[in-house]
Amino acid sequence: MTPIEKTRLPIGIFRWKTQKEGYEAALTAASIWDIDTDAHNLFGPNNLLRVLDKEESIPPDMVRVTG
């Protein structure tokens, strides 16, 4: 997967679809920002990390839950 770098996006929550051939697609909703308490800016970038499962590796009618 290619990282998206140096692309300006509006602050908000977006729906993302991450897909790769041979893997199940991951459908998520996530913000592109995070509250950065250590920096001088209130909002900092948020890394979007997703795990893609190989096709048919998860039982039918089941989904991956992180945490």
PyMOL Python script that loads the backbone (N, CA, C, O; Angstrom):
from pymol import cmd

cmd.read_pdbstr("""\
ATOM      1  N   MET A   1       0.845  -1.164   0.000  1.00  0.00           N
ATOM      2  CA  MET A   1       0.000   0.000   0.000  1.00  0.00           C
ATOM      3  C   MET A   1       0.896   1.234   0.000  1.00  0.00           C
ATOM      4  O   MET A   1       1.918   1.281   0.685  1.00  0.00           O
ATOM      5  N   THR A   2       0.508   2.189  -0.749  1.00  0.00           N
ATOM      6  CA  THR A   2       1.276   3.416  -0.866  1.00  0.00           C
ATOM      7  C   THR A   2       0.826   4.424   0.185  1.00  0.00           C
ATOM      8  O   THR A   2      -0.371   4.688   0.300  1.00  0.00           O
ATOM      9  N   PRO A   3       1.751   4.993   0.954  1.00  0.00           N
ATOM     10  CA  PRO A   3       1.348   6.027   1.914  1.00  0.00           C
ATOM     11  C   PRO A   3       0.868   7.289   1.197  1.00  0.00           C
ATOM     12  O   PRO A   3       1.325   7.620   0.103  1.00  0.00           O
ATOM     13  N   ILE A   4      -0.045   7.963   1.832  1.00  0.00           N
ATOM     14  CA  ILE A   4      -0.496   9.267   1.339  1.00  0.00           C
ATOM     15  C   ILE A   4       0.287  10.297   2.139  1.00  0.00           C
ATOM     16  O   ILE A   4       0.067  10.454   3.340  1.00  0.00           O
ATOM     17  N   GLU A   5       1.193  10.995   1.481  1.00  0.00           N
ATOM     18  CA  GLU A   5       2.041  11.956   2.174  1.00  0.00           C
ATOM     19  C   GLU A   5       1.856  13.346   1.588  1.00  0.00           C
ATOM     20  O   GLU A   5       1.649  13.514   0.386  1.00  0.00           O
ATOM     21  N   LYS A   6       1.934  14.334   2.466  1.00  0.00           N
ATOM     22  CA  LYS A   6       1.895  15.744   2.071  1.00  0.00           C
ATOM     23  C   LYS A   6       0.669  16.086   1.226  1.00  0.00           C
ATOM     24  O   LYS A   6       0.759  16.837   0.254  1.00  0.00           O
ATOM     25  N   THR A   7      -0.463  15.531   1.608  1.00  0.00           N
ATOM     26  CA  THR A   7      -1.725  15.849   0.949  1.00  0.00           C
ATOM     27  C   THR A   7      -2.593  16.588   1.950  1.00  0.00           C
ATOM     28  O   THR A   7      -2.844  16.082   3.043  1.00  0.00           O
ATOM     29  N   ARG A   8      -3.049  17.764   1.595  1.00  0.00           N
ATOM     30  CA  ARG A   8      -3.884  18.557   2.496  1.00  0.00           C
ATOM     31  C   ARG A   8      -5.325  18.075   2.403  1.00  0.00           C
ATOM     32  O   ARG A   8      -5.885  17.956   1.313  1.00  0.00           O
ATOM     33  N   LEU A   9      -5.914  17.802   3.559  1.00  0.00           N
ATOM     34  CA  LEU A   9      -7.310  17.386   3.644  1.00  0.00           C
ATOM     35  C   LEU A   9      -7.998  18.248   4.690  1.00  0.00           C
ATOM     36  O   LEU A   9      -7.354  18.672   5.650  1.00  0.00           O
ATOM     37  N   PRO A  10      -9.284  18.517   4.532  1.00  0.00           N
ATOM     38  CA  PRO A  10      -9.993  19.293   5.548  1.00  0.00           C
ATOM     39  C   PRO A  10     -10.120  18.492   6.843  1.00  0.00           C
ATOM     40  O   PRO A  10     -10.139  17.261   6.824  1.00  0.00           O
ATOM     41  N   ILE A  11     -10.205  19.205   7.964  1.00  0.00           N
ATOM     42  CA  ILE A  11     -10.395  18.534   9.246  1.00  0.00           C
ATOM     43  C   ILE A  11     -11.793  17.941   9.261  1.00  0.00           C
ATOM     44  O   ILE A  11     -12.773  18.626   8.972  1.00  0.00           O
ATOM     45  N   GLY A  12     -11.875  16.680   9.595  1.00  0.00           N
ATOM     46  CA  GLY A  12     -13.167  16.021   9.646  1.00  0.00           C
ATOM     47  C   GLY A  12     -12.996  14.521   9.777  1.00  0.00           C
ATOM     48  O   GLY A  12     -11.886  14.002   9.890  1.00  0.00           O
ATOM     49  N   ILE A  13     -14.122  13.848   9.760  1.00  0.00           N
ATOM     50  CA  ILE A  13     -14.140  12.392   9.809  1.00  0.00           C
ATOM     51  C   ILE A  13     -14.551  11.906   8.430  1.00  0.00           C
ATOM     52  O   ILE A  13     -15.527  12.386   7.853  1.00  0.00           O
ATOM     53  N   PHE A  14     -13.799  10.951   7.910  1.00  0.00           N
ATOM     54  CA  PHE A  14     -14.028  10.447   6.564  1.00  0.00           C
ATOM     55  C   PHE A  14     -14.268   8.947   6.593  1.00  0.00           C
ATOM     56  O   PHE A  14     -13.846   8.255   7.520  1.00  0.00           O
ATOM     57  N   ARG A  15     -14.946   8.458   5.575  1.00  0.00           N
ATOM     58  CA  ARG A  15     -15.083   7.016   5.380  1.00  0.00           C
ATOM     59  C   ARG A  15     -13.945   6.580   4.466  1.00  0.00           C
ATOM     60  O   ARG A  15     -13.693   7.192   3.428  1.00  0.00           O
ATOM     61  N   TRP A  16     -13.262   5.511   4.869  1.00  0.00           N
ATOM     62  CA  TRP A  16     -12.114   5.014   4.124  1.00  0.00           C
ATOM     63  C   TRP A  16     -12.359   3.569   3.711  1.00  0.00           C
ATOM     64  O   TRP A  16     -12.921   2.784   4.476  1.00  0.00           O
ATOM     65  N   LYS A  17     -11.943   3.229   2.519  1.00  0.00           N
ATOM     66  CA  LYS A  17     -11.967   1.844   2.056  1.00  0.00           C
ATOM     67  C   LYS A  17     -10.538   1.488   1.670  1.00  0.00           C
ATOM     68  O   LYS A  17      -9.969   2.057   0.738  1.00  0.00           O
ATOM     69  N   THR A  18      -9.969   0.537   2.405  1.00  0.00           N
ATOM     70  CA  THR A  18      -8.613   0.085   2.144  1.00  0.00           C
ATOM     71  C   THR A  18      -8.710  -1.299   1.524  1.00  0.00           C
ATOM     72  O   THR A  18      -9.320  -2.200   2.100  1.00  0.00           O
ATOM     73  N   GLN A  19      -8.113  -1.470   0.351  1.00  0.00           N
ATOM     74  CA  GLN A  19      -8.222  -2.768  -0.313  1.00  0.00           C
ATOM     75  C   GLN A  19      -6.928  -3.134  -1.021  1.00  0.00           C
ATOM     76  O   GLN A  19      -6.145  -2.279  -1.435  1.00  0.00           O
ATOM     77  N   LYS A  20      -6.738  -4.449  -1.144  1.00  0.00           N
ATOM     78  CA  LYS A  20      -5.575  -4.991  -1.832  1.00  0.00           C
ATOM     79  C   LYS A  20      -5.987  -6.340  -2.399  1.00  0.00           C
ATOM     80  O   LYS A  20      -6.736  -7.084  -1.767  1.00  0.00           O
ATOM     81  N   GLU A  21      -5.503  -6.648  -3.578  1.00  0.00           N
ATOM     82  CA  GLU A  21      -5.866  -7.902  -4.225  1.00  0.00           C
ATOM     83  C   GLU A  21      -5.468  -9.088  -3.347  1.00  0.00           C
ATOM     84  O   GLU A  21      -4.347  -9.151  -2.843  1.00  0.00           O
ATOM     85  N   GLY A  22      -6.407 -10.034  -3.167  1.00  0.00           N
ATOM     86  CA  GLY A  22      -6.161 -11.213  -2.347  1.00  0.00           C
ATOM     87  C   GLY A  22      -6.523 -11.042  -0.886  1.00  0.00           C
ATOM     88  O   GLY A  22      -6.368 -11.975  -0.098  1.00  0.00           O
ATOM     89  N   TYR A  23      -7.008  -9.850  -0.508  1.00  0.00           N
ATOM     90  CA  TYR A  23      -7.364  -9.555   0.880  1.00  0.00           C
ATOM     91  C   TYR A  23      -8.779  -8.997   0.939  1.00  0.00           C
ATOM     92  O   TYR A  23      -9.286  -8.440  -0.035  1.00  0.00           O
ATOM     93  N   GLU A  24      -9.408  -9.158   2.103  1.00  0.00           N
ATOM     94  CA  GLU A  24     -10.725  -8.566   2.332  1.00  0.00           C
ATOM     95  C   GLU A  24     -10.564  -7.056   2.493  1.00  0.00           C
ATOM     96  O   GLU A  24      -9.614  -6.594   3.125  1.00  0.00           O
ATOM     97  N   ALA A  25     -11.477  -6.300   1.929  1.00  0.00           N
ATOM     98  CA  ALA A  25     -11.433  -4.839   2.060  1.00  0.00           C
ATOM     99  C   ALA A  25     -11.791  -4.436   3.493  1.00  0.00           C
ATOM    100  O   ALA A  25     -12.613  -5.089   4.137  1.00  0.00           O
ATOM    101  N   ALA A  26     -11.183  -3.377   3.983  1.00  0.00           N
ATOM    102  CA  ALA A  26     -11.492  -2.830   5.307  1.00  0.00           C
ATOM    103  C   ALA A  26     -12.247  -1.522   5.114  1.00  0.00           C
ATOM    104  O   ALA A  26     -11.734  -0.589   4.496  1.00  0.00           O
ATOM    105  N   LEU A  27     -13.468  -1.453   5.645  1.00  0.00           N
ATOM    106  CA  LEU A  27     -14.287  -0.244   5.589  1.00  0.00           C
ATOM    107  C   LEU A  27     -14.277   0.384   6.975  1.00  0.00           C
ATOM    108  O   LEU A  27     -14.663  -0.257   7.952  1.00  0.00           O
ATOM    109  N   THR A  28     -13.835   1.640   7.064  1.00  0.00           N
ATOM    110  CA  THR A  28     -13.712   2.296   8.361  1.00  0.00           C
ATOM    111  C   THR A  28     -14.138   3.756   8.281  1.00  0.00           C
ATOM    112  O   THR A  28     -14.242   4.335   7.200  1.00  0.00           O
ATOM    113  N   ALA A  29     -14.379   4.332   9.444  1.00  0.00           N
ATOM    114  CA  ALA A  29     -14.603   5.774   9.565  1.00  0.00           C
ATOM    115  C   ALA A  29     -13.562   6.277  10.554  1.00  0.00           C
ATOM    116  O   ALA A  29     -13.453   5.762  11.667  1.00  0.00           O
ATOM    117  N   ALA A  30     -12.800   7.285  10.145  1.00  0.00           N
ATOM    118  CA  ALA A  30     -11.734   7.789  11.011  1.00  0.00           C
ATOM    119  C   ALA A  30     -11.435   9.238  10.680  1.00  0.00           C
ATOM    120  O   ALA A  30     -11.623   9.690   9.550  1.00  0.00           O
ATOM    121  N   SER A  31     -10.963   9.957  11.692  1.00  0.00           N
ATOM    122  CA  SER A  31     -10.545  11.341  11.465  1.00  0.00           C
ATOM    123  C   SER A  31      -9.122  11.345  10.921  1.00  0.00           C
ATOM    124  O   SER A  31      -8.369  10.391  11.113  1.00  0.00           O
ATOM    125  N   ILE A  32      -8.769  12.418  10.249  1.00  0.00           N
ATOM    126  CA  ILE A  32      -7.407  12.546   9.743  1.00  0.00           C
ATOM    127  C   ILE A  32      -6.556  13.364  10.709  1.00  0.00           C
ATOM    128  O   ILE A  32      -5.396  13.651  10.414  1.00  0.00           O
ATOM    129  N   TRP A  33      -7.103  13.736  11.839  1.00  0.00           N
ATOM    130  CA  TRP A  33      -6.386  14.554  12.812  1.00  0.00           C
ATOM    131  C   TRP A  33      -6.498  13.928  14.194  1.00  0.00           C
ATOM    132  O   TRP A  33      -7.367  13.092  14.443  1.00  0.00           O
ATOM    133  N   ASP A  34      -5.622  14.339  15.075  1.00  0.00           N
ATOM    134  CA  ASP A  34      -5.633  13.911  16.462  1.00  0.00           C
ATOM    135  C   ASP A  34      -5.266  15.127  17.306  1.00  0.00           C
ATOM    136  O   ASP A  34      -4.556  16.015  16.833  1.00  0.00           O
ATOM    137  N   ILE A  35      -5.738  15.178  18.535  1.00  0.00           N
ATOM    138  CA  ILE A  35      -5.370  16.285  19.419  1.00  0.00           C
ATOM    139  C   ILE A  35      -3.942  16.050  19.891  1.00  0.00           C
ATOM    140  O   ILE A  35      -3.639  15.015  20.486  1.00  0.00           O
ATOM    141  N   ASP A  36      -3.075  17.006  19.627  1.00  0.00           N
ATOM    142  CA  ASP A  36      -1.650  16.896  19.917  1.00  0.00           C
ATOM    143  C   ASP A  36      -1.336  17.758  21.133  1.00  0.00           C
ATOM    144  O   ASP A  36      -1.176  18.972  21.008  1.00  0.00           O
ATOM    145  N   THR A  37      -1.247  17.143  22.301  1.00  0.00           N
ATOM    146  CA  THR A  37      -1.026  17.899  23.542  1.00  0.00           C
ATOM    147  C   THR A  37       0.441  18.264  23.750  1.00  0.00           C
ATOM    148  O   THR A  37       0.742  19.128  24.575  1.00  0.00           O
ATOM    149  N   ASP A  38       1.354  17.635  23.030  1.00  0.00           N
ATOM    150  CA  ASP A  38       2.785  17.895  23.208  1.00  0.00           C
ATOM    151  C   ASP A  38       3.327  18.982  22.290  1.00  0.00           C
ATOM    152  O   ASP A  38       4.418  19.500  22.531  1.00  0.00           O
ATOM    153  N   ALA A  39       2.600  19.332  21.261  1.00  0.00           N
ATOM    154  CA  ALA A  39       3.093  20.310  20.280  1.00  0.00           C
ATOM    155  C   ALA A  39       2.397  21.651  20.479  1.00  0.00           C
ATOM    156  O   ALA A  39       1.474  21.770  21.285  1.00  0.00           O
ATOM    157  N   HIS A  40       2.841  22.642  19.747  1.00  0.00           N
ATOM    158  CA  HIS A  40       2.233  23.965  19.831  1.00  0.00           C
ATOM    159  C   HIS A  40       0.924  24.037  19.048  1.00  0.00           C
ATOM    160  O   HIS A  40       0.120  24.941  19.275  1.00  0.00           O
ATOM    161  N   ASN A  41       0.706  23.113  18.147  1.00  0.00           N
ATOM    162  CA  ASN A  41      -0.545  23.075  17.383  1.00  0.00           C
ATOM    163  C   ASN A  41      -1.548  22.202  18.116  1.00  0.00           C
ATOM    164  O   ASN A  41      -1.183  21.169  18.678  1.00  0.00           O
ATOM    165  N   LEU A  42      -2.797  22.605  18.112  1.00  0.00           N
ATOM    166  CA  LEU A  42      -3.828  21.815  18.776  1.00  0.00           C
ATOM    167  C   LEU A  42      -4.084  20.513  18.030  1.00  0.00           C
ATOM    168  O   LEU A  42      -4.269  19.463  18.646  1.00  0.00           O
ATOM    169  N   PHE A  43      -4.094  20.584  16.713  1.00  0.00           N
ATOM    170  CA  PHE A  43      -4.375  19.396  15.919  1.00  0.00           C
ATOM    171  C   PHE A  43      -3.101  18.880  15.267  1.00  0.00           C
ATOM    172  O   PHE A  43      -2.320  19.653  14.712  1.00  0.00           O
ATOM    173  N   GLY A  44      -2.901  17.598  15.338  1.00  0.00           N
ATOM    174  CA  GLY A  44      -1.757  16.970  14.687  1.00  0.00           C
ATOM    175  C   GLY A  44      -2.245  15.878  13.757  1.00  0.00           C
ATOM    176  O   GLY A  44      -3.407  15.478  13.832  1.00  0.00           O
ATOM    177  N   PRO A  45      -1.388  15.395  12.890  1.00  0.00           N
ATOM    178  CA  PRO A  45      -1.802  14.355  11.952  1.00  0.00           C
ATOM    179  C   PRO A  45      -2.094  13.043  12.667  1.00  0.00           C
ATOM    180  O   PRO A  45      -1.513  12.753  13.713  1.00  0.00           O
ATOM    181  N   ASN A  46      -2.978  12.272  12.109  1.00  0.00           N
ATOM    182  CA  ASN A  46      -3.351  10.974  12.655  1.00  0.00           C
ATOM    183  C   ASN A  46      -2.946   9.907  11.649  1.00  0.00           C
ATOM    184  O   ASN A  46      -3.290  10.004  10.471  1.00  0.00           O
ATOM    185  N   ASN A  47      -2.229   8.905  12.097  1.00  0.00           N
ATOM    186  CA  ASN A  47      -1.854   7.807  11.213  1.00  0.00           C
ATOM    187  C   ASN A  47      -3.007   6.818  11.128  1.00  0.00           C
ATOM    188  O   ASN A  47      -3.545   6.388  12.148  1.00  0.00           O
ATOM    189  N   LEU A  48      -3.376   6.467   9.923  1.00  0.00           N
ATOM    190  CA  LEU A  48      -4.438   5.491   9.703  1.00  0.00           C
ATOM    191  C   LEU A  48      -3.794   4.137   9.439  1.00  0.00           C
ATOM    192  O   LEU A  48      -3.256   3.902   8.357  1.00  0.00           O
ATOM    193  N   LEU A  49      -3.847   3.265  10.409  1.00  0.00           N
ATOM    194  CA  LEU A  49      -3.261   1.934  10.276  1.00  0.00           C
ATOM    195  C   LEU A  49      -4.387   0.910  10.234  1.00  0.00           C
ATOM    196  O   LEU A  49      -5.253   0.904  11.109  1.00  0.00           O
ATOM    197  N   ARG A  50      -4.383   0.054   9.236  1.00  0.00           N
ATOM    198  CA  ARG A  50      -5.419  -0.961   9.089  1.00  0.00           C
ATOM    199  C   ARG A  50      -4.778  -2.313   8.827  1.00  0.00           C
ATOM    200  O   ARG A  50      -3.758  -2.407   8.143  1.00  0.00           O
ATOM    201  N   VAL A  51      -5.387  -3.363   9.378  1.00  0.00           N
ATOM    202  CA  VAL A  51      -4.954  -4.733   9.124  1.00  0.00           C
ATOM    203  C   VAL A  51      -5.901  -5.319   8.094  1.00  0.00           C
ATOM    204  O   VAL A  51      -7.120  -5.284   8.268  1.00  0.00           O
ATOM    205  N   LEU A  52      -5.342  -5.855   7.025  1.00  0.00           N
ATOM    206  CA  LEU A  52      -6.154  -6.512   6.009  1.00  0.00           C
ATOM    207  C   LEU A  52      -5.995  -8.020   6.169  1.00  0.00           C
ATOM    208  O   LEU A  52      -4.878  -8.529   6.267  1.00  0.00           O
ATOM    209  N   ASP A  53      -7.131  -8.735   6.194  1.00  0.00           N
ATOM    210  CA  ASP A  53      -7.120 -10.185   6.328  1.00  0.00           C
ATOM    211  C   ASP A  53      -7.161 -10.831   4.953  1.00  0.00           C
ATOM    212  O   ASP A  53      -7.823 -10.331   4.044  1.00  0.00           O
ATOM    213  N   LYS A  54      -6.447 -11.950   4.804  1.00  0.00           N
ATOM    214  CA  LYS A  54      -6.484 -12.674   3.538  1.00  0.00           C
ATOM    215  C   LYS A  54      -7.912 -13.148   3.283  1.00  0.00           C
ATOM    216  O   LYS A  54      -8.659 -13.449   4.214  1.00  0.00           O
ATOM    217  N   GLU A  55      -8.275 -13.209   1.999  1.00  0.00           N
ATOM    218  CA  GLU A  55      -9.625 -13.640   1.628  1.00  0.00           C
ATOM    219  C   GLU A  55      -9.927 -15.007   2.244  1.00  0.00           C
ATOM    220  O   GLU A  55      -9.089 -15.909   2.236  1.00  0.00           O
ATOM    221  N   GLU A  56     -11.134 -15.135   2.774  1.00  0.00           N
ATOM    222  CA  GLU A  56     -11.658 -16.369   3.375  1.00  0.00           C
ATOM    223  C   GLU A  56     -10.876 -16.830   4.600  1.00  0.00           C
ATOM    224  O   GLU A  56     -10.961 -18.003   4.964  1.00  0.00           O
ATOM    225  N   SER A  57     -10.115 -15.944   5.250  1.00  0.00           N
ATOM    226  CA  SER A  57      -9.396 -16.322   6.468  1.00  0.00           C
ATOM    227  C   SER A  57     -10.233 -16.085   7.725  1.00  0.00           C
ATOM    228  O   SER A  57      -9.895 -16.588   8.797  1.00  0.00           O
ATOM    229  N   ILE A  58     -11.313 -15.328   7.604  1.00  0.00           N
ATOM    230  CA  ILE A  58     -12.221 -15.070   8.720  1.00  0.00           C
ATOM    231  C   ILE A  58     -13.507 -15.859   8.467  1.00  0.00           C
ATOM    232  O   ILE A  58     -13.976 -15.907   7.329  1.00  0.00           O
ATOM    233  N   PRO A  59     -14.094 -16.484   9.510  1.00  0.00           N
ATOM    234  CA  PRO A  59     -15.330 -17.247   9.315  1.00  0.00           C
ATOM    235  C   PRO A  59     -16.440 -16.383   8.705  1.00  0.00           C
ATOM    236  O   PRO A  59     -16.456 -15.167   8.896  1.00  0.00           O
ATOM    237  N   PRO A  60     -17.368 -17.012   7.971  1.00  0.00           N
ATOM    238  CA  PRO A  60     -18.478 -16.266   7.362  1.00  0.00           C
ATOM    239  C   PRO A  60     -19.267 -15.478   8.410  1.00  0.00           C
ATOM    240  O   PRO A  60     -19.426 -15.934   9.542  1.00  0.00           O
ATOM    241  N   ASP A  61     -19.755 -14.314   8.037  1.00  0.00           N
ATOM    242  CA  ASP A  61     -20.562 -13.432   8.889  1.00  0.00           C
ATOM    243  C   ASP A  61     -19.798 -12.890  10.099  1.00  0.00           C
ATOM    244  O   ASP A  61     -20.416 -12.429  11.058  1.00  0.00           O
ATOM    245  N   MET A  62     -18.468 -12.940  10.067  1.00  0.00           N
ATOM    246  CA  MET A  62     -17.650 -12.390  11.140  1.00  0.00           C
ATOM    247  C   MET A  62     -16.831 -11.233  10.578  1.00  0.00           C
ATOM    248  O   MET A  62     -16.543 -11.194   9.381  1.00  0.00           O
ATOM    249  N   VAL A  63     -16.458 -10.294  11.443  1.00  0.00           N
ATOM    250  CA  VAL A  63     -15.617  -9.168  11.040  1.00  0.00           C
ATOM    251  C   VAL A  63     -14.487  -9.006  12.047  1.00  0.00           C
ATOM    252  O   VAL A  63     -14.589  -9.468  13.184  1.00  0.00           O
ATOM    253  N   ARG A  64     -13.419  -8.356  11.629  1.00  0.00           N
ATOM    254  CA  ARG A  64     -12.296  -8.063  12.533  1.00  0.00           C
ATOM    255  C   ARG A  64     -12.681  -6.892  13.435  1.00  0.00           C
ATOM    256  O   ARG A  64     -13.224  -5.891  12.967  1.00  0.00           O
ATOM    257  N   VAL A  65     -12.398  -7.024  14.724  1.00  0.00           N
ATOM    258  CA  VAL A  65     -12.613  -5.944  15.689  1.00  0.00           C
ATOM    259  C   VAL A  65     -11.271  -5.684  16.364  1.00  0.00           C
ATOM    260  O   VAL A  65     -10.677  -6.589  16.951  1.00  0.00           O
ATOM    261  N   THR A  66     -10.804  -4.456  16.278  1.00  0.00           N
ATOM    262  CA  THR A  66      -9.522  -4.134  16.907  1.00  0.00           C
ATOM    263  C   THR A  66      -9.719  -3.798  18.375  1.00  0.00           C
ATOM    264  O   THR A  66     -10.808  -3.408  18.795  1.00  0.00           O
ATOM    265  N   GLY A  67      -8.650  -3.955  19.152  1.00  0.00           N
ATOM    266  CA  GLY A  67      -8.701  -3.533  20.537  1.00  0.00           C
ATOM    267  C   GLY A  67      -8.428  -4.589  21.524  1.00  0.00           C
ATOM    268  O   GLY A  67      -8.447  -4.329  22.727  1.00  0.00           O
TER     269      GLY A  67
END
""", "prot")
cmd.dss("prot")
cmd.show_as("cartoon", "prot")
cmd.util.cbc("prot")
cmd.orient("prot")
